[in-house]
Amino acid sequence: MNTAPTVHKPGLVLLGLLAAADLSTPFLTDGEHPPMSVALISLGLGAASLAFLPAAWRGRRSAVVGMVATRLVSALLTLPAFFIGGVPAGAVAVAAGILALTVLGVVLTLAGARQEVAA
């Protein structure tokens, strides 16, 4: 008998909060840090992540995978902050926080998404 995954919900909550934060990125940028194009991509990824959230919450594996994938792509958008000169220290700190929280959310989500099989 398969049981629905329930442990992954804390990870989904964290990823959902990060997705909601992505929605505000175009309104928080100065147009340079992050560039407006990156902010708009973040907005789209945040919206896509939130679209996956209800089905992922119910345990649908494809939605969990979609949620994790969109969050990882969004986190990858922060990497240039570490390698491009002239990025303010505050922006680098935010990028580091986003990366750390995304990794934590993905680990929590995937660790709990395993379905237990009862014998």
N, C-alpha and C positions, 0 to 999 in steps of 0.2 A: 504494500500500500504506500503510495507516494503522499508525502505531506507538503503543503505549500510552504515556501520559504517565508519566514517571518523575521529572522534575525537581521536581514539586510535593511530594514527600515531606518535605523539610525544613519546609515550611510546614505540612503536616499534622501533623508531630510537634509543632510549636509550638502549633498550635490544639488538638491533643489534650492537651497539658500544661495549657493554659488550661482546657479542659473538665474535666479531672481536678481542677484547683484549685477549680472551681465546686462540685464535690461537697462540699467542706469548708466552704463559706460559711455554712451554718446553724450549724455548730459553732464558728465563729470570730466571729460577730457578738455584739454586746452587746444586740441587739434594737432598737437605735436607729441604729447606723452599721455596716452598712446595716440598714434595718428588716427584721424577720423575714420579711415578705411578699416583699421583694426577694430575700432570701437563699434562700427556698424556690423562687422562680422561677428563680434562678441554678442551683440544684440540678437542677431539671427541664431547663433548657437544657443543662447540663453532661452529664446523662444522655443527652439526645437527640443531642448532638454525638458522644458516644462510641459511640452506636448507629450513626451514619453512618460512623464512622472505618474499619471494616474494608472496606466497599465502596468508600469513597473511596480507600483505600490501593491497591486493585486497579484504580483508574482509572475507576470508574463515575461519569460526569458528574453524574447526579442526586444522588448521595451527596456529591460535592464541593460542589455548590450548596447542599445541605442543611446541610453542615458549615459552610460560609462564612456562610450565613444565620443559623444558630443562634448562631454566635460573634459576629456583628455585633449581633444583638439583645441578647446578653449584655453586650457592650461598651457599648451604649446605656444599659443600666441603671446604668452608673457616672456618667453625665453629671450627674445632680442633685447629686452631691458637689461640683461646681464652682460651683453656683448657690445652694445652700441654706446659710444661715448656720449656724454652730455645728458644722460638720463638722470633726473633728480633722484637723490637718495630715497626720498619718500616713495617715489614710483617703483624703485627697485625693491624696497621693503614690501610694498603691496604685492608686487609680482611674486616675491618669495612666499608670502603668506598664501596667495592663491595656489601656488604650486603645492605647498605643504598640505593645505586643506583638501585640495583635489586628490592628492595621493591618499590621504587618510580616508576620504569619502569613498574612493574607488575600492580600497582594501576592505573597508567595512561592508560595502555593498557586495563585492564578489565573494568575500568570506561567508557571508550569510546567504548568498543566493544558491548555494549548494542544496540540493534537495536530499533529504534523508530518505533512505529506502528501508522500510520496516520489513523484517523477515517474516 
